[in-house]
Amino acid sequence: MIYKVLLTVPDLDSTASPWREAMGLARYLKPDRFQLTVCSLRPDGAAESSPLLEAMGVKCLVAPFRPRGRGLRRWLESLKFTRRIKEHGPFDLQHSMDFTPSP
């Protein structure tokens, strides 16, 4: 069985800590057991990191699914990005590396 894993990170900037952990997971998760998708909340670093991840067989997307601010417009916008994530699922496991250096 291949498990579909969604990893959410704040961004894919190579100078930030979540980048190292995400790249480690991309490199060392066995592809015959896990299919990894990395979702970044912000576009920072996505242009440079996405090709590296895709070369390792990892799907990568930018989807700011958390509402930033109050109001109906922001909530509806986050729903749009949630639907974008669902297009890559369903996932068996979801893990977040939220603004912290420890996974």
N, C-alpha and C positions, 0 to 999 in steps of 0.2 A: 504494500500500500504506500502511495506517495501522499504525504501530508502537505497541504497548501498552507503556507505561513505568510501572514501579513505583518511586516515590521514598519511601525510609524516612527519617524524621526522629525525633529524640528526643522532641520535643513540638511543639505548634502555638501556643505562647505568643507573642503578637505582640511581646513585648519581647526575645525571644531571636533570635540570628542566623539559625538555620535557617529561621525564618518568612519573612524577607525573600527568601532564595534560593528557597524553595518557591513563594512568591507570584510571584516573577519568572518562574519556569518555567511556572507556571500561566497567567500573562498572555501570555507571549511564544512558547510552543511553538505552532506552527501546528496548529489542530485538524484540518485536512485531512491532516496527516501523523503526528500523535501523539495518543494517548489516554492522559492522565496519571491515575494513581491515587496518592494520597498516603497513606502509612501512618505513623501516629504510634505510638511505643512507649508513651507516657503520655497520659492524657486532658487534661493541662494545655493550655488554650487551644482545645481541640477544639470546645467549644460556640460560641465566637465565630468561629473560623476556618472551620469546616465550611460554614456558609451562604455565606461569601464564595467558597470554592473551588467549591462546587456551582453557584453562579451563573455561574461561568466554565466550567462543563461538566466539572469535575474531580471524580472520585470521591474520597471521603475516608473513612478508617476508623481506629479505634484498635485496635491488636492488639499487646500486649506479647509478641512471639514469642520473645524471649530469656529463658531461665530466669533467675530472680532468686533465687539461692541454690542449695543442694544438695538432692538428694533426688528420689525418683521422682515425688512429687506435683507439684513445680515443673516437672519435665521434661514430664510429661503435660499440664500446663496450657499450656506453650509449644506443644505439638503441636496443641492445640485452636485456638490463635490462628493457627498456621501454616495449618491447614485453612481458616480464615476468609479468609486472604489468597488462598489457592489458588482460592477461589470467585470471585474477581475476575479471575483470570488465565485462561490462561497469559500470561506477559509476555515480550516480546522483549528488554527491557532493564530492569535493576534497578540503581538508584543509591542509595547511602546517604550522608546527611550526619550522620555520627556525632559528636556532641558537639564540633564544631569550627566555627569561623566561616568556613572556606574550603571551598567545595564541591568 
